[in-house]
């Protein structure tokens, strides 16, 4: 069985700046964003709130979905988040507990 991957969206605040990424270890990767362990877009724009994620079966599917979401218009991305997480609450505490 292949390792699962996550495609995720981070936000700076409700309807703020958003960042889309993919990883094989969602808990660790989001923690890296939250602690600003790696300089870059998310630390510059304070995107550390996990507002959306979906699990996929392999790296290829994750890359395809990440590229698809990045090409979407901003309002489509906002709608996706609003549907799954209307309050744009931080989902990290729920996944970090295991």
C-alpha contacts under 8 A as a table, 3 or more apart, distances in Angstrom:
res1	aa1	res2	aa2	distance
2	X	57	X	6.95
2	X	58	X	6.33
3	X	24	X	7.22
3	X	57	X	6.92
3	X	58	X	6.27
4	X	24	X	6.39
4	X	55	X	6.61
4	X	56	X	5.82
4	X	57	X	4.81
4	X	58	X	5.49
4	X	59	X	7.66
5	X	22	X	7.01
5	X	23	X	5.62
5	X	24	X	4.39
5	X	25	X	7.12
5	X	26	X	7.87
5	X	55	X	5.70
5	X	56	X	5.36
5	X	57	X	6.32
5	X	58	X	5.84
5	X	59	X	6.18
5	X	62	X	6.22
6	X	22	X	5.46
6	X	23	X	5.41
6	X	24	X	6.22
6	X	25	X	7.49
6	X	26	X	6.30
6	X	53	X	6.44
6	X	54	X	5.59
6	X	55	X	4.47
6	X	56	X	6.07
6	X	62	X	6.62
7	X	20	X	7.30
7	X	21	X	5.78
7	X	22	X	4.30
7	X	23	X	6.70
7	X	53	X	5.52
7	X	54	X	5.47
7	X	55	X	6.47
7	X	56	X	7.58
7	X	62	X	5.98
7	X	65	X	7.13
7	X	66	X	6.12
8	X	20	X	5.71
8	X	21	X	5.41
8	X	22	X	6.02
8	X	50	X	7.32
8	X	51	X	7.86
8	X	52	X	5.59
8	X	53	X	4.08
8	X	54	X	6.51
9	X	18	X	6.59
9	X	19	X	5.50
9	X	20	X	4.57
9	X	21	X	6.53
9	X	50	X	6.10
9	X	51	X	5.89
9	X	52	X	5.06
9	X	53	X	6.20
10	X	18	X	5.53
10	X	19	X	5.12
10	X	20	X	6.53
10	X	47	X	5.58
10	X	48	X	5.79
10	X	49	X	5.14
10	X	50	X	4.55
10	X	51	X	5.66
10	X	52	X	7.11
11	X	14	X	7.15
11	X	15	X	7.43
11	X	16	X	6.01
11	X	17	X	5.51
11	X	18	X	4.36
11	X	19	X	6.37
11	X	46	X	7.87
11	X	47	X	4.68
11	X	48	X	6.15
11	X	49	X	5.14
11	X	50	X	6.61
11	X	51	X	6.53
12	X	16	X	5.37
12	X	17	X	5.37
12	X	18	X	6.59
12	X	45	X	6.79
12	X	46	X	5.28
12	X	47	X	4.01
12	X	48	X	6.10
12	X	49	X	6.24
13	X	16	X	4.85
13	X	17	X	7.19
13	X	47	X	7.65
13	X	49	X	7.13
13	X	88	X	7.77
14	X	87	X	7.49
14	X	88	X	5.68
15	X	18	X	7.96
15	X	78	X	7.00
15	X	88	X	7.86
17	X	45	X	7.06
17	X	47	X	6.85
18	X	47	X	6.60
19	X	41	X	7.95
19	X	42	X	6.94
19	X	47	X	6.85
20	X	66	X	6.80
20	X	69	X	7.52
20	X	70	X	6.75
21	X	66	X	6.36
22	X	62	X	6.32
22	X	63	X	7.05
22	X	66	X	6.54
23	X	26	X	5.91
23	X	29	X	6.91
24	X	59	X	7.80
25	X	28	X	5.67
25	X	29	X	6.09
26	X	29	X	5.13
26	X	30	X	6.00
27	X	30	X	5.47
27	X	31	X	6.19
27	X	92	X	7.36
27	X	95	X	6.61
27	X	96	X	5.74
28	X	31	X	5.07
28	X	32	X	6.23
29	X	32	X	5.05
29	X	33	X	6.47
30	X	33	X	4.99
30	X	34	X	6.13
30	X	48	X	7.27
30	X	50	X	7.23
30	X	92	X	7.41
31	X	34	X	4.93
31	X	35	X	6.09
32	X	35	X	5.30
32	X	36	X	5.88
32	X	37	X	5.07
32	X	38	X	6.82
33	X	36	X	4.98
33	X	37	X	6.48
33	X	38	X	7.13
33	X	42	X	6.50
33	X	43	X	6.88
33	X	47	X	7.48
33	X	48	X	5.70
34	X	37	X	7.78
34	X	47	X	7.91
34	X	48	X	4.90
34	X	49	X	7.71
36	X	39	X	6.44
36	X	42	X	7.69
36	X	43	X	5.38
38	X	43	X	7.52
39	X	42	X	7.70
39	X	43	X	5.90
39	X	44	X	7.45
40	X	43	X	5.60
40	X	44	X	6.04
41	X	44	X	5.10
41	X	45	X	6.03
41	X	47	X	7.93
42	X	45	X	5.31
42	X	46	X	5.48
42	X	47	X	4.66
42	X	48	X	6.83
43	X	46	X	4.96
43	X	47	X	6.52
43	X	48	X	7.85
44	X	47	X	7.97
49	X	89	X	7.58
49	X	90	X	5.08
49	X	91	X	7.50
49	X	92	X	7.47
50	X	53	X	7.66
50	X	89	X	7.72
50	X	90	X	5.07
50	X	91	X	5.33
50	X	92	X	5.80
51	X	81	X	6.68
51	X	85	X	6.66
51	X	88	X	5.43
51	X	89	X	6.18
51	X	90	X	5.59
51	X	91	X	5.95
52	X	81	X	6.00
52	X	84	X	7.14
52	X	85	X	7.07
52	X	91	X	7.40
56	X	59	X	7.94
56	X	61	X	6.28
56	X	62	X	6.03
57	X	61	X	6.72
57	X	62	X	7.76
58	X	61	X	5.47
58	X	62	X	6.35
59	X	62	X	5.01
59	X	63	X	6.14
60	X	63	X	5.19
60	X	64	X	6.18
61	X	64	X	5.11
61	X	65	X	6.12
62	X	65	X	5.17
62	X	66	X	5.97
63	X	66	X	5.09
63	X	67	X	6.13
64	X	67	X	5.30
64	X	68	X	6.17
65	X	68	X	4.94
65	X	69	X	6.15
66	X	69	X	5.26
66	X	70	X	6.16
67	X	70	X	5.11
67	X	71	X	6.34
68	X	71	X	5.32
68	X	72	X	6.57
69	X	72	X	5.15
69	X	77	X	7.22
72	X	76	X	6.26
72	X	77	X	6.65
73	X	76	X	5.40
73	X	77	X	6.65
74	X	77	X	5.12
74	X	78	X	6.21
75	X	78	X	4.93
75	X	79	X	6.10
76	X	79	X	5.04
76	X	80	X	6.20
77	X	80	X	5.06
77	X	81	X	6.37
78	X	81	X	5.23
78	X	82	X	5.98
79	X	82	X	4.92
79	X	83	X	6.01
80	X	83	X	5.36
80	X	84	X	6.46
81	X	84	X	5.29
81	X	85	X	5.50
81	X	86	X	6.82
81	X	88	X	7.13
82	X	85	X	5.25
82	X	86	X	4.24
82	X	87	X	7.33
82	X	88	X	7.10
83	X	86	X	5.92
85	X	88	X	5.23
85	X	89	X	6.76
86	X	89	X	7.86
90	X	93	X	7.15
91	X	94	X	5.62
91	X	95	X	6.79
92	X	95	X	5.30
92	X	96	X	5.85
93	X	96	X	5.13
93	X	97	X	6.40
94	X	97	X	5.84
94	X	98	X	7.38
95	X	98	X	5.43
